[in-house]
Amino acid sequence: MKTTFSRRSLIRLTSFLLFAIAILGASNIVYMKKIEKLENSVQAGYQSSVESLAQSADRISSVLEKGRYTASPEMMSRLSAELLKSSGEAKSALEALPVRALSTDNLEKFLSQVGNYAASLSRRATAGEKLSERDRENVLRLSECAEKLSEDMWSLRTKILTSDYSMAEIFDGIDTEVGSFLADGISGIEDGLKDLPKLIYDGPFSDHILERTPIMTQNAEEITEDEALEKAAKAMCEEPFRVLKCEAGEEGKLPAYCFYCDGTRCAVSKNGGYVVYSIKSRKTGTETLSRDDAEGYAREYLESLGIEDMEKTYSESLGGVCTINYAYNDGEAICYTDLIKVSVALDNGEILGFDARGYLVNHRERSFKEPAFSEEEAVEKLADGLTPVSCRLALIPLDTVEEKLCYEIKCRTESGQDILVYLNSQTGEEEEILILLKTEGGELTV
């Protein structure tokens, strides 16, 4: 009996082991297929992002080239919308690629600059304004940068696709010989964009306030499309709101639902449900309102959206539309980082434009360090030939996207030119100097 039992046990044990091996083998096959599927998914994602970045750069170059020759506000508005869309797609594609180990500051700044400038041109096109000679010079310089970027991106794409390594191996091996050509390619793109034009077209510091991750939305709860629709309807004064149609949303650092209706477009952030911007396109009639009247309508609109403590900084009237720039004032300092722009029709007070991106990106409660010297001492640090007119504390963003608390001293030169000098409130160093230019429509800074 003992021998028979041992033989049965051996047979059972052998059968069990064979069964276990079969199960493990099958599980391993399933696991390997899952790994392969995941790798293929990662590979496809990287390839899609590279393709999207190259194609977006191509479209940006093409649209800017067209923009150099347009003579109508209507065409400028269409091209601006294309630029805004393409720059957003390019930024989303760049963010999807694992290139954080490399410096992409110039590329990110260029894409932000194109998007910001497109939004500015769109608002001015809404007012019926044509491109100025300075605008054409800016478009030409951006176009040249975009053309070079497009060439570099397609060249890099070709090298990646013809490499002996997979996408995953290339991007995961940026610091090794495998991904060295990728690092060289990105470095070449950065060098090609190092001489970007500095555009100031919506008041001081507007060309780099949008380069950081939005503070007000990054931890906010995501809302539904229906909730966003109601907010857009209120912002656009459209009732019933069901007449609004949803179109492709925006991604990037400030994802948003987008709605449109009869020449009006509005974006509402997916996180937090904030109105990001709205633009209404229509021709304005005979001007019946003053700039002060327009500011009254703009303030009522801000209050309807629950936005408080905003101080008017600059305004400009063009083509029957007054655009007012606001900055947040917390009682201690004016924050040029937290910007909102409102455009008001001068025929009936209708809100034709609203842009809160600077505010959403930067706004938060701050605690300022006590200045190391007084206003009187700040004025004494001015250069000879400058007569102080006013002095106050102001928070400004530097080119590095850092914020600095400064004394903003408005001065006048011996020739009568108005100058803004910004002195670091801790070190006394000059952080920025701006020239105020007065025009028939308002004030500009250069």
VOGU-3710 file (C-alpha; in Angstrom, 3 decimals, decimal comma):
1> mkttfsrrsl> 0,000/0,000/0,000  2,810/2,345/0,886  4,483/1,978/-2,519  1,161/2,500/-4,348  0,403/5,636/-2,302  3,844/7,090/-3,055  3,377/6,491/-6,737  -0,035/8,204/-6,670  1,412/11,091/-4,721  4,191/11,431/-7,245
11> irltsfllfa> 1,739/11,408/-10,141  -0,477/13,983/-8,425  2,508/16,153/-7,550  3,803/15,961/-11,121  0,378/16,831/-12,518  0,049/19,748/-10,113  3,473/21,086/-11,034  2,740/20,814/-14,749  -0,575/22,582/-14,212  1,106/25,300/-12,157
21> iailgasniv> 3,766/25,767/-14,803  1,075/26,041/-17,454  -0,812/28,628/-15,401  2,355/30,619/-14,739  3,272/30,441/-18,409  -0,143/31,690/-19,449  -0,032/34,448/-16,827  3,417/35,466/-18,028  2,163/35,672/-21,604  -0,779/37,834/-20,521
31> ymkkieklen> 1,558/40,003/-18,409  4,026/40,419/-21,273  1,197/41,364/-23,607  0,042/43,976/-21,110  3,598/45,329/-20,874  3,879/45,364/-24,654  0,506/47,106/-24,929  1,593/49,698/-22,355  4,890/50,265/-24,145  3,053/50,639/-27,442
41> svqagyqssv> 0,680/53,108/-25,798  3,594/55,155/-24,420  5,332/54,959/-27,792  2,191/56,126/-29,590  1,703/58,952/-27,078  5,228/60,265/-27,543  4,984/60,001/-31,309  1,615/61,782/-31,338  3,026/64,627/-29,203  6,107/65,015/-31,419
51> eslaqsadri> 3,893/65,084/-34,528  1,488/67,564/-32,910  4,304/69,892/-31,847  5,829/69,886/-35,324  2,460/70,410/-37,028  1,490/73,200/-34,625  4,801/74,976/-35,262  4,100/74,656/-38,983  0,621/76,171/-38,609  1,898/79,006/-36,407
61> ssvlekgryt> 4,519/79,852/-39,035  1,933/79,779/-41,833  -0,656/81,887/-39,976  1,922/84,510/-38,953  3,090/84,713/-42,567  -0,511/85,398/-43,652  -0,881/87,934/-40,857  1,840/90,086/-42,394  -0,358/90,762/-45,426  -3,879/91,078/-44,055
71> aspemmsrls> -5,579/94,461/-44,320  -8,971/93,703/-42,750  -9,903/93,384/-39,059  -12,173/90,452/-39,937  -9,301/88,413/-41,382  -7,036/89,446/-38,497  -9,665/88,126/-36,068  -9,812/84,780/-37,904  -6,036/84,452/-38,011  -5,776/85,399/-34,332
81> aellkssgea> -8,193/82,603/-33,416  -6,065/80,136/-35,417  -2,900/81,354/-33,673  -4,481/81,026/-30,242  -5,611/77,484/-31,025  -2,296/76,361/-32,531  -0,168/77,821/-29,733  -2,387/76,067/-27,160  -2,049/72,746/-28,989  1,721/73,152/-29,199
91> ksalealpvr> 1,984/73,868/-25,466  -0,134/70,797/-24,663  2,075/68,629/-26,892  5,237/69,971/-25,253  3,865/69,330/-21,760  3,084/65,717/-22,733  6,727/65,007/-23,571  9,171/64,006/-20,776  11,717/66,722/-21,498  11,729/68,454/-18,114
101> alstdnlekf> 15,399/67,492/-17,696  16,146/69,813/-20,611  15,793/73,583/-20,746  12,758/74,562/-22,831  12,296/78,069/-21,404  12,602/79,880/-24,747  10,243/77,473/-26,501  7,632/77,809/-23,751  8,002/81,597/-23,753  7,593/81,734/-27,533
111> lsqvgnyaas> 4,393/79,665/-27,452  3,008/81,789/-24,599  3,967/84,978/-26,418  2,252/83,884/-29,624  -0,909/82,969/-27,710  -0,949/86,215/-25,732  -0,298/88,338/-28,795  -3,022/86,522/-30,733  -5,522/87,274/-27,960  -4,480/90,936/-28,011
121> lsrratagek> -4,874/91,196/-31,788  -8,261/89,483/-31,571  -9,561/92,021/-29,064  -8,341/94,886/-31,215  -9,834/93,337/-34,344  -13,151/93,211/-32,492  -12,849/96,980/-32,109  -12,317/97,306/-35,863  -8,647/98,281/-35,534  -6,191/97,448/-38,319
131> lserdrenvl> -2,588/96,328/-37,885  -0,195/99,190/-37,220  3,332/99,355/-38,625  4,668/98,270/-35,242  2,270/95,311/-35,255  3,569/94,249/-38,647  7,149/94,445/-37,380  6,196/92,263/-34,391  4,399/89,765/-36,617  7,413/89,650/-38,952
141> rlsecaekls> 9,811/88,871/-36,084  7,486/86,235/-34,624  7,009/84,786/-38,106  10,767/84,423/-38,580  11,057/82,677/-35,199  8,143/80,384/-36,046  9,618/79,471/-39,436  12,918/78,502/-37,807  11,063/76,552/-35,096  9,044/74,686/-37,732
151> edmwslrtki> 12,187/73,669/-39,640  13,947/72,528/-36,456  10,920/70,545/-35,230  10,472/68,641/-38,501  14,202/67,898/-38,606  14,110/66,579/-35,025  10,999/64,534/-35,785  12,742/62,870/-38,737  15,780/62,001/-36,605  13,569/60,478/-33,911
161> ltsdysmaei> 11,500/58,382/-36,339  14,542/57,110/-38,275  16,524/56,250/-35,142  17,364/52,632/-34,246  15,795/53,233/-30,832  12,152/53,379/-29,790  10,491/56,626/-28,689  10,467/55,440/-25,079  14,172/54,593/-25,177  15,017/57,994/-26,644
171> fdgidtevgs> 13,006/60,056/-24,173  13,950/57,893/-21,192  17,608/58,134/-22,190  17,914/61,895/-22,577  20,938/61,922/-20,262  22,640/59,051/-22,118  24,121/58,515/-25,559  20,780/57,052/-26,709  18,966/60,356/-26,306  21,881/62,702/-26,903
181> fladgisgie> 20,641/63,790/-30,329  17,286/64,704/-28,747  19,036/66,883/-26,181  21,114/68,464/-28,975  17,968/69,075/-31,021  16,111/70,774/-28,162  19,225/72,833/-27,398  19,314/73,970/-31,034  15,654/74,989/-30,882  16,319/76,982/-27,699
191> dglkdlpkli> 19,246/78,781/-29,353  17,058/79,631/-32,333  14,539/81,332/-30,049  16,943/83,159/-27,753  16,387/86,549/-29,443  12,607/86,675/-29,021  11,012/90,108/-29,396  9,704/91,610/-26,155  6,146/92,623/-26,853  4,293/95,054/-24,599
201> ydgpfsdhil> 0,798/95,542/-25,955  -1,646/95,424/-23,030  0,056/97,479/-20,332  3,266/96,776/-18,415  4,504/93,230/-17,860  1,768/91,584/-19,967  4,180/89,528/-22,087  5,165/87,072/-19,364  2,488/86,938/-16,661  0,962/83,745/-18,069
211> ertpimtqna> 3,993/81,481/-17,997  3,373/79,718/-14,689  0,840/77,073/-13,675  -2,430/78,859/-12,754  -2,668/79,234/-8,984  -6,447/79,681/-8,741  -7,312/76,542/-10,712  -4,573/74,019/-9,940  -6,298/72,578/-6,834  -9,880/73,599/-7,662
221> eeitedeale> -12,658/71,044/-8,177  -13,498/70,177/-11,773  -16,926/71,272/-12,998  -19,167/69,702/-15,646  -19,812/71,059/-19,112  -23,399/71,962/-18,110  -22,142/73,950/-15,115  -19,644/75,728/-17,348  -22,425/76,478/-19,845  -24,437/78,348/-17,212
231> kaakamceep> -21,404/80,417/-16,212  -20,644/81,217/-19,862  -24,246/82,268/-20,453  -24,068/84,683/-17,514  -20,743/86,087/-18,683  -22,001/86,512/-22,240  -25,411/87,805/-21,149  -27,074/85,144/-23,290  -30,530/83,970/-22,208  -31,667/81,307/-22,480
241> frvlkceage> -28,192/79,783/-22,243  -29,236/76,786/-24,346  -28,581/78,859/-27,474  -24,869/78,557/-26,732  -22,941/75,825/-28,511  -19,923/73,988/-27,137  -16,822/73,687/-29,299  -13,441/72,031/-28,858  -12,050/73,006/-25,466  -8,599/74,314/-24,616
251> egklpaycfy> -5,947/72,306/-22,789  -2,492/73,321/-21,626  -1,901/74,918/-18,231  -5,403/76,393/-18,106  -7,870/73,787/-19,472  -11,237/75,311/-20,364  -14,640/74,592/-21,894  -15,327/76,871/-24,870  -18,727/78,139/-26,036  -19,848/80,347/-28,890
261> cdgtrcavsk> -23,009/82,054/-30,159  -23,532/84,633/-32,884  -20,013/86,039/-32,981  -19,378/85,626/-29,258  -16,874/83,187/-27,763  -16,343/82,391/-24,095  -13,991/80,065/-22,199  -14,700/78,740/-18,681  -11,976/76,947/-16,715  -12,601/73,234/-16,165
271> nggyvvysik> -11,209/73,547/-12,651  -13,002/76,065/-10,469  -15,443/77,222/-13,167  -13,892/80,678/-13,630  -14,621/82,745/-16,731  -11,246/82,832/-18,478  -12,138/85,169/-21,333  -14,997/86,200/-23,594  -14,974/88,057/-26,916  -17,992/89,496/-28,737
281> srktgtetls> -17,504/90,597/-32,324  -19,709/93,408/-33,643  -19,354/96,819/-35,207  -19,945/99,701/-32,836  -22,098/102,715/-33,622  -21,723/106,384/-32,786  -19,850/106,960/-29,542  -22,145/108,305/-26,822  -20,171/107,313/-23,717  -17,056/108,793/-22,104
291> rddaegyare> -14,102/106,792/-20,823  -15,417/107,274/-17,271  -18,798/105,890/-18,346  -17,033/102,859/-19,827  -15,173/102,271/-16,593  -18,485/102,310/-14,727  -19,851/99,558/-16,973  -16,627/97,586/-16,614  -16,746/97,757/-12,813  -20,378/96,625/-12,763
301> yleslgiedm> -19,377/93,661/-14,912  -16,498/92,702/-12,595  -18,854/92,904/-9,607  -21,364/90,646/-11,378  -18,604/88,032/-11,637  -17,691/88,432/-7,960  -14,291/90,042/-8,662  -13,289/92,725/-6,165  -10,394/95,026/-5,195  -9,327/95,730/-8,780
311> ektyseslgg> -7,678/99,074/-9,580  -7,715/100,659/-13,020  -4,177/101,051/-14,313  -4,384/101,915/-18,008  -7,104/102,397/-20,612  -7,222/102,780/-24,360  -10,054/103,786/-26,701  -9,952/102,536/-30,282  -12,656/102,063/-32,891  -15,529/102,806/-30,547
321> vctinyaynd> -14,293/100,411/-27,846  -12,604/101,322/-24,564  -10,320/98,632/-23,113  -9,518/99,051/-19,432  -6,675/97,241/-17,696  -7,159/96,378/-14,021  -4,660/95,108/-11,462  -5,423/93,673/-8,036  -4,709/95,933/-5,060  -4,565/94,214/-1,673
331> geaicytdli> -4,286/97,469/0,270  -0,499/97,328/0,551  0,601/97,156/-3,063  -0,782/97,062/-6,556  -0,113/93,637/-8,105  0,684/93,947/-11,808  0,808/90,155/-11,904  -2,958/89,819/-11,247  -4,347/91,449/-14,380  -7,836/91,639/-15,892
341> kvsvaldnge> -8,842/93,451/-19,084  -12,397/94,576/-19,910  -13,488/96,044/-23,258  -16,628/98,215/-23,347  -18,577/99,427/-26,396  -18,768/103,229/-26,352  -22,132/103,300/-28,133  -24,189/101,453/-25,484  -21,880/100,144/-22,708  -22,018/96,518/-23,826
351> ilgfdargyl> -19,128/94,321/-22,651  -17,295/93,191/-25,793  -14,193/91,672/-24,217  -13,031/90,172/-20,943  -9,685/88,504/-20,199  -8,881/87,203/-16,693  -6,001/84,859/-17,509  -3,365/86,948/-15,751  -5,582/87,061/-12,662  -6,317/83,303/-12,662
361> vnhrersfke> -2,673/82,428/-13,184  -1,250/84,611/-10,429  -3,867/85,697/-7,896  -3,516/84,626/-4,263  -3,268/86,152/-0,818  0,284/87,370/-0,242  2,331/88,422/2,750  4,838/91,124/1,851  8,132/91,670/3,608  8,507/95,124/5,131
371> pafseeeave> 10,488/97,385/2,743  14,076/98,012/3,799  13,755/101,758/3,162  11,053/104,437/2,970  9,393/106,144/0,008  11,431/109,256/0,705  14,653/107,225/0,567  13,467/105,533/-2,630  12,946/108,888/-4,351  16,482/109,916/-3,406
381> kladgltpvs> 17,849/106,965/-5,404  16,483/108,327/-8,712  18,865/109,336/-11,464  19,594/113,012/-12,045  17,124/114,717/-14,333  14,080/112,822/-13,042  11,449/114,662/-11,004  9,255/112,365/-8,867  5,491/112,746/-9,329  4,208/109,848/-7,192
391> crlalipldt> 5,510/106,779/-5,362  3,852/103,575/-4,184  4,513/99,860/-3,679  3,948/97,572/-6,660  4,417/93,845/-7,234  5,910/93,137/-10,649  6,948/89,918/-12,436  10,512/89,630/-13,693  11,558/87,887/-16,902  12,317/84,833/-14,736
401> veeklcyeik> 8,595/84,802/-13,743  9,615/85,652/-10,172  7,654/88,337/-8,350  9,388/91,326/-6,792  7,957/93,976/-4,495  9,159/97,357/-5,715  8,633/101,041/-5,278  6,890/102,296/-8,418  8,007/105,879/-8,894  6,314/107,900/-11,591
411> crtesgqdil> 8,751/110,545/-12,775  8,964/113,326/-15,316  12,020/114,189/-17,364  13,211/117,699/-18,127  11,588/117,387/-21,561  8,220/116,473/-20,009  8,370/112,702/-20,744  6,719/110,483/-18,108  8,819/107,568/-16,838  8,049/104,689/-14,458
421> vylnsqtgee> 11,009/103,492/-12,371  10,751/100,287/-10,304  13,187/99,973/-7,387  13,499/96,689/-5,472  12,022/97,382/-2,012  14,770/95,347/-0,315  17,925/96,133/-2,290  17,104/99,471/-3,929  18,238/98,127/-7,295  16,422/99,184/-10,468
431> eeilillkte> 14,337/96,200/-11,597  12,569/97,868/-14,538  12,146/101,214/-16,289  9,155/101,933/-18,548  8,380/104,933/-20,749  4,779/106,165/-20,707  3,516/107,222/-24,124  0,293/109,211/-24,276  -1,845/108,766/-27,381  -5,273/110,005/-28,408
441> ggeltv> -6,706/106,680/-27,257  -4,911/106,369/-23,932  -1,506/105,451/-22,519  1,013/102,836/-23,646  4,264/101,612/-22,076  7,512/100,709/-23,835
//
